[in-house]
Amino acid sequence: ESLAGMYAEGKQPIETYNQMVERTLECLRAGMLTCMACYGHPGVFVYPSHESIRRARAEGYSARMLPGISSEDCLFADLGVDPGISGCQSYEATDFLLNGRVIDPSSSVVLWQIGVVGDATFKKTGYDLSAMPLLVERLLAIYPASHPMYLYEAAVFHGCDPIIRPITAAELAHGPLSPGYTLYIPPAYPTRSDPTTYYRMNAMIAAKHATSGASIG
């Protein structure tokens, strides 16, 4: 049973999501073995899955979430990014803009839902990106104007290629953007080490080894 018909033009997403939760619980309460299938990872940007499980458990039902592959996982593979090298910060684009999130430009950054920034309602054709200049302004205050970024959309079907578009921050304000785009920003600056912490860490390790050696002796 597809729940896609619950979406409607101009409708607030939370209304749709709550309808999905109610339908899922209806099936559960009717005694059906119920599975909600979501694209990508069911726990990443999927309110209905978390809320359905929470409410099901509160009503005494057994419910669990099984992991899937998110667009961020696909991004790491398709762009050859190892988040363990320089770290990786991840924010929803509108949340990043409105809530003063702080970026470390020596780390990788992933901005989700870049193609719907500032627009909170469902659209079938295109979202209102009037707020995009504010995001561009914010990014240009952090990164050099020529710093490369990448618009990314994972392949939806087997055998298809992902969309990978090199872009700069200023170019985000031009042209339509797919609602499925994620913005990947590679590190702009080298990591700055902290010599004081480095020496303190080594001193603590040396002290531990010295204490262990004395105890054995």
Secondary structure, 3 states (H helix, E strand, C coil): CCCHHHCCCCCCHHHHHHHHHHHHHHHHHCCCCCCCCCCCCCCCCCHHHHHHHHHHHHCCCCCCCCCCCCHHHHHHHHHCCCHHHHCEEEEEHHHHHHCCCCCCCCCEEEEECHHHCCCCCCCCCCCCCCCHHHHHHHHHCCCCCCCCEEEEECCCCCCCCCEEEEECCHHHHCCCCCCCCEEEECCCCCCCCCHHHHHHHHHHHHHHHHHHHHHHC
